[in-house]
Structures are given as C-alpha cells and as structure tokens.
C-alpha cells in the first residue's frame, strides 16, 4: 500500500483531530494518486464512476476511505463496500479499514460488528462478498456502493449486480452513486467490467492510473516490473500499465498505438486534399459515420470527426441533414471527394443519391479478415491519425475484438458492433492515394501574357477585348499603363 508514501503526514494528535472533525482527513491520509481519484469522484456527478488502476496504488485503502467518508457525512445512510470474494473481507478489507481509521480520534471511530461498521450518526457500512451473497447490496437509503476489484467478480454476476441490484438502489435513492475500482481483468474486453469502463469513459466518468503515476520510487516500480516478468510482459502490462491485454489472435487492430491520436494539421494544401466520408449502415446497430482527408504530402489518412445515429427512428432525411451539417462544419463549401458506404442496404443508398443528391458509392467487399488486414497494414506503417474528438472510433481501435469464433466482430455495450471501425475499413478500401490533388500552379505568381500578334499588342481588337473579359478580373481592366516615365 502507498500509505507509507504519503504526500505529507501530520504527526501531532491535535492536527489529526482537526482533520477528522473538519472532514479534511483526506489531506492527511491519502497518497497523491489516491487524491487524484478522490478529486475525480468529487468533481464528477454521474451515478457511476469507474477507476481502472494498477496494483500497488492502494485501491482497497481508497475504497475503505471513500466508504467511511460518505457514511460520516450523510447521517442515517447505508453504504455497501463489496469485494469479489467473501474471504477477502477478513484478510484484506477489514485490515485496510482499520488502517484508514488509525489517525481518527477514538470518539469518532465507528464500531465493528458482524461485517458492519456502525457510526454514531446511525450510518452503516456493510461489507459484502459478491461470490456468496450479491443480493446483500440491496437496501433502503443506500447512498454509496463501492465494488472493489470489480474486474475479478464473475462477469455474469457483475452484470446481474449492476443491472438488477444497483440500478434499483439508484432508482430509489436519487443521490446514490456506484464506484467500481479494479485493475483490468484477465479476460480483457470479454469481461463486463471492461464494457462498463468503456461506457463511463465515453461519459467522462472514468479515470485510469498506471503504476508510473503512483508516486512510488522508480526502483520500487522497476522491482515490481521485474517480479512480473519485465515491462513487456503481459502481467506487467495488465497489472502495472492498466492495459486490457488481449489475445492477439482476437484483437482487431493489434498495431494501434496511442501515439497515433493527433489533431489533424491543416497545412497550406489542406484545401486541395481529398475529403472522405465513411459510413456503416445499421438499424439494430449504430449507423456510424467518419469524416477525414488523405494528406497526400505526408501519405497519412487523418480522421477529423465522427457521428452516429441510433435506433429505428432516423430516416434518409435526418441522415442527409446530419451528414451535410457535419461536412459544412468541417469543410465549409468544399464537397467530399468520395462518400463510401457498405453495400448491405442498396435501396437506402439509392434514396440518398436520387432523392437527396447525397452521393455514396457502395464498397466492394472481400473476406472481412482481408479488409481488416488492409487497415492493419496502414496502421502499422504509421499512415493513420485520429483526432481525440473521435471517442467511439478510438474505443474501437483500442478494444475491438473478433467474436469467439473469429467470424465477425464481437459486440460491445459501449461501441456496438464496432461500427465506426467498419466505417473506417470501408473508407480505407476506397482511398485513392495515387492522385496528386495539389495543382501544379499552386502559389505561382499571377502574370499577364499577350496571346495575339505583335503588331496588334497595343490595339483594342475584338479578340483582345474577349480575352481580357475572360482572363482579367474587372478590377484590373482599363487601368492606366505605366510606361516607366
């Protein structure tokens, strides 16, 4: 635990008493990393808050601190502090809870009896082992539910707890909040914790902290890495760097790196670069759109923005309106060079083309794996950059996986059928790289040239007047000639 690595510690008993009586005990007992988690919880008011963090960060200690603080500040409330396994209550939860209360004045300490901390203000913190009794999370006046090591709760059980038990508590108590704290689960994206974390990341109610952000001494971090097999080992990447390490045979875009997230640079040639729209049509799934341009000079595809339409209520009219609005927002009066869609709904594409003059071409398709591999090669060569605005596409690139039979994309509560990734795949398949869109005379000075005979150069002939009208702007016509005198 990091409690030996406190940002600061006040040793005078009076200071302890003042901190606890004024609700400032966090300043006294939390580490730097734990304070970051606490500040995130305080600032974010979403009913669900997810903390995905490394080992050695003091997750359990923080969970106990949070449960204690909420119980103190909300008289008569109920708090549930849950862990994956019942045996961890005695061996892990209670020792950490006692450690949190070490500097607390005796008169302010709660009393412990039968897996319950009882407070003088009639609040209670009840400890729950989810493997034995998940329904013990139920109750009246529940203000907070903390699930510690949520990624190690059985995935189906965690889904049941959140969808049935926790949802009911939040419905009855409008101020009820749920906090999930865990290192990434061994199952990676297949575990329900990962799906919830993805959803909360999209809602900006999520924080991720690696061991490098823990405040631990570097030699201690390196010793931890060595114990797990080195920094490149799967164990350290998961438990130290908080990567949801997946089986590479199921990862869709294994070559993706966070360094490829970049705001698109708009250089002097941006006006000329070919603009593209990629679309994956869906009804049950999302209809996903991505917007980007191919930077001919750098040989890089930049994805600038994304859009999604969900549910069965949208029409070709709403699709057309949303599409044109986004294009104008990004490219003003410029039109896209190509719009590309999948070929699963040719009638809808025909309607867009004929009724709304919004023209899409339907992509040709090979095997799904071949199309995925085409994108993988491009990513591996550093030829893709994605704006940080594109949260859904970035999630697909990070966490997209094949289904268990490796026949089609898996499904995710946050990212659907990884629809934005499909839209990118169709775009890449129809990308025209070999044509230089930059005109040869870009930035060359304007000049006048006489296109008639030498004898007629000073005469105002019909031919000359027609050429002047066609080639010379009105503002420059009939100006006095400067003969150098």
N, C-alpha and C positions, 0 to 999 in steps of 0.2 A: 504494500500500500504506500501511497505517497505522503502519508501524514507526517513522516519524518522529513519530507522535503517541502514543508510549508513555506509559502511566500514570506510570512513572518509569523512569529509566535510571541504572544504577550505572557510573561510568566507570573505577573503579580495577580494574586487571587481577586483583588478588587477589580482589576481590569476584566477578568473572566466574568465576574458577576455583572458588571456594567454591560458587557457584550451580550450576555444572555437575557438580561432584563429589558434591553432596548431592541432586541431582535437582530443584533449585529453579529451574532455568533459565527456567521459565515466568513466574516473578515478574519476571525480568529482561527478557525479550524479547517478551512478549505484550502486546497492547493491551488496553484494558478490555473491549471487545466480544469479543475472542478468549478472554479469561479466562472470560467467561460461557459460551462454547461448551465450553471445556475442563472447567469445573466440571460442566456438564450431562453430558458424556461420563463423567466420573469417578463421578458420583452414580448414573447410570442403568446398569443391568447387563443390559439387553436386548441380544441378539446384534446387533440392527440399530439404528443411531442416525442420524437424518436432521437435517441442518442446512439450512434454507431461508433464505437471507440475500441481502442486497443486494450490488451492486457496491461497490467501494471499502472493503470490510470486511476485506480480507486473507485471503480464503478459501484461496488457494493456499499462502500463507505458513503458515497454521494447519495445512493438510493435511501440509505438509512437517515442521512441528514435531511433529505427532502421530506420524507415521511414525518419525521419529528417536527420540522418547522411548520408544515401545514397543519398538523394536529394542534400545535401550540397557538397558532394564530387564528384558528377557527373553532371556537368553543362548541362542544357538543357534536363535532363532526366525526365521521368514520373515514379511516384511511386503511387501504389494503396494501400490504407490502408482500408481493408474491415472488417466488423463485421457481425454477424449473423442477427441482426435486425437494421433496419433503425433508430428506436427511440434511439438506443444506441449511435448514433453519437453525438447528443446534450448532452445527460446525462452522457456519460462515456468517449467517445473518445476525444472530444474537451477539457474537463477539464484536462485529463491526458496530452494531447499535450501541453497545457499551462503550466502545472507543469514541463514538461521536459524543457521548454524554460525559466523557472524562472530565472536562473542564466546567461542566454545568454545576452550579451550586446545588447542594443536596436538597434544598427546599423546592427546587424547580424540577427535580428529576421525576419522570413517570415511574410507576410501579409495574413490575412484570409478573404476569401470572398466566399460565396455560396459553402460550403463544400469543399473548396480548399485552401491549403496553397501555396502561391506563393513566390518563392525565387528570390533574385536579380540576380542569375546566370541562370534564366529562367527555373529552375526545378520547378516541381509542385508535390504536394502530394494531391491526390484526395481521399476523404472519400466516401466509398460505403457501403450501406446497402444491403446485398445479398438477403434478403427477398423481396425487392422492385425492385431492378434493377441489377441482376447479370451480365448482359452484359456490365455494365459500367466499368468492369475490362478491357475491350478491349482498345486498343490504340496503337499508334506508339511510338517507343523508350522507351518502358516500361523496366525499369531496375530492379524493385522490386515489387512483390505483397506480401503483408502480410495479412493473413486471421486470425483475432483474434477470439478466441472461435470457431474454425473450427468444433469442435465436436458438436456444437449446431446449426450449419447450417443444414437445411433439408438434409438428407443423399443423396437423389437422386439429389438435386440441387448442392450439393458439388461435386458429381461425374461429373455432367454436366460441372460445372465451371472448374474443373481440366482437364478433358479430352478434352473439346472443347475450352474454352476461354484461360485458362492458357497455354495449350500446344501450341496454336497458337502464343501467345506472346513470348514464349521461342524459337519457331522456327524462328521468325523474328529477335529477338534480342539475339544473342548467349550468351551474358553475363547476360541475365535476370535470376533472381532467385525468387523462391517462398518459403515463410516461413509460415507454419501452426503452430499456437500456441493454445493449448486448455488443459483443464482438460479432463479426459476420459468422453465420452458421456454416458448418462443413458442407451442407447441401447447396450452398450458394443461392442462385436465383430460384431454385425449386422450393425453398422454404418460405412459409407465409410471412415471416419477419421481413424478408427482403422485399416482398411485394408492398407491405405496409410502409417500409422505409422509402421505397420509390415514390409512393403516393405522397408521403409527407415532404419529400424533397421537392416535388412539384408544387406543393402548397407552402413551401418555405418554412416548414415546421420541423426541421431536421438539422442535426449537427453531426459532423464527423471529425473525430480527433485521433490522430495516429500517435504512436509512441514517441515520435520525434517532436510532438507538441506537448509532451507530458511534463517537461521541466526536469526530468531525470538527468543525471550526469551522463555524458556521452559514453564513458567507459561502461556504465551500467547498462545502457541501451545496447551497446555492442556485445556485451556478455550475454544478454538476453537473446540477441540475434544468433550468436554462435551456438547457444544451447538448442535453438530450434532448427539448426542446420544452415545458418547463414542468411544474409539478406535476400538472396534469390530463392530461398526455399519456400515451398507452398505454405508451410506452417507459419513462417515469419511474415510472409506477405499477407496472410489472413489475420493472424493474431497481433501483429505489430503494426502493419501498414493499413489494416482495415480493408483489404481488397477482398471482394467476393470471388475468390479464386474458383474458376470453373474448370471442368474437364474440357481441354482444348478441342476435343472432337465434337463437343456440343456448342461451343462458343461460335456465334455467327461471324463476328469481326474481331478475331483474336489480335489483329495488328493495330487496333485502335489505341491511341495514346492521348493522354490529357493535354499534351503539348500542342495537339492539333486544334485546340479550341482557340479561336482568334477572331477579333473583329476584322471584317473584310477591309483591306486597304483600297481606297479609291484613288488610283493614280490618274495621270493625265489622259490615259487611254480608256478609262472606265466607261465613258460614253459609248465607245465603239464595241466593247466586249459583248459577246453573245450572251443574252439573258435567257434563263431556262426556268420552266415550272415543271415539277414532277408531281403526279397525283396517283394515289392508290384509292380506288373507289371502295366503299363499304356501306352496308346498312346495319348488319349486326355488329360489325367492327366499325372503327372510325373511317371517315373519308379524310385522308391525310394529304396535305399539300406542302411542298417545299419550294423555295424560291432562291435562285442563285445565279452566278455567272461564271463563265470559264475565262480565267485570266491567261490570255494567250502568251503574254510576255513571260510569266512565271511558270506556265504549264501546271496551273493549280485550279481546281474547282472550288469556288467559295460558295457556301450556303449561307445566305443572308438572313432568312426568316422562315417561319413555318406557320401553318394554320391547320385547324381540324374542325370537322363538322361531325356531330354525333347524333345518334338516334334516327328515327324514321321520318321526322317531320320536315327535314330540309328538302328543297326542290331544286331543279336546274336553275330557277330564277335566283334563289338565295345563294346557290353555289356561284353563279355568274357574278352576282353583286359583291360577294365577299372576295372573290378572286380578283376582279378588276380594281376594287378598292385597295387591296394589298399591292398589286402591281403599280398602281399610281403612287402609292405611298413610297415605294422603293425606287421606282424608275421614272416617275413623273410622266412625261408624254411618250417616252420610249416604249416600244412594244417588245414582248419577248421574242427571241429568235425561234424558239420551239417550246410548245407545251406538250408534255408526254403523259399518257395515262396507261394503266393496264387495259387489257382487252376483254375484261370479264363482263362489261355492260356496253356493247356497241350501240344500243339504242339511245342510251343516255349521252354518249359521245356525239351521236348524230344530232340529237336535240340541241346540244351546246353549239355545234358547228352551224346547223341550218337555221335554228330559231333565234339564237343569240349572237351569232358571229364571233363566238369564242372558240377558236380552233385548236383542237388537240389531235395529235397523231397517236395511234394505238401502238404500243411497243410490241415488237416480236419477242417471243419467249423461247428459250432453250429449257434445259432442266433447271430447276430452281437453284441447285447447287452450283451450276456453271455461272449463273447470273450473280450469285453471292460471291463466287471466286473472282469475278471480274472487278467487283468493288474492293475485295480484299487486296488484290494486286495494286490497285490505285492507292489505297490507304498505306500499304507497305512502302510504296515509292514516295510517300510524303506529298501526294497530289490532291489531298482533300483537306480543307479547313472549314470549320463550322463555327458560326457566331455563338457566343454564350447565350443569346436570346432563344436559341432553338432547344429548349429544355427537353421536349419529347424526343427529338432526333438524337440528342446526346445520350439520353437514357437508353434508347435502342442500341446505339453504338457500344455503350458500356456493358449492358446487361442482356442484349439479345441472344437467345439460345434456340437451338433446334428442339423439337419435341423429342420424347424419349425414343422414338423410332427413327429419328433423323430424316423424316419425310417432308415435314413442313415446319414453319415457325411455331414455337410454343406460344402460349397466351399469358398475358400479364395483366393484373388489375390496373396498373399504372399506365402501361404502354400498349394495351390491347393486343393485337396480333403483330406487334412491332410494325405498324402500318407506315409510320414515317420512314422507317428503314426500307420498306418495299418501294415507297415513292422515290427514294434516293437511288435504289437499284435500277429502276426504270429510266431515271434521268441519265445515269452513268452509261446505260446501254445505248442511249441515243445521243451521246455527247459528240459533237463534231470538233475534233481537235486540229485537223489538218488545214483549216482555212484561216488565213490571217485576216482578222476583221479591221485592222488598223489601216486607214487609207494611206497610199504612198505619199500624198502631198500634205500629210498632217504637219501643221506648224510651219510650212514653207511660206515665204512672204508672197503677198498678192502682187501681181505685176500686170502691166498693160502690154499688149502685143498688137501690132498692126497686121491685119490679115488681107490687105489689098496690095495693089501695085504701088511702087514708089512715087510715081507722078501724081497719084490721087491721094497721097497721105494727108495733105492739108485741105482737101476738098470735102465738102459735105454732100456725099453722094447717097442715093437711096440705100445702097448696100452698107455703107458705113453707118448710116443712121439706124438701120435694122440691127446691126451687130452691137452698136452702143446700147440700144434699148434692151437687148438680150443679155449683154455681158456686164454692163456698167451700172452700179446702183444709182438710183435717181439723185442721191445727194452729191454724187461726184460728176454728174453730167454738166456740160456747158460752163465749167469753171474757167476763169481767165488762164491762159497759158503763160507759164513762166519761162521766158526765153533766155534767162540769165542776165538780163540787163537791169 
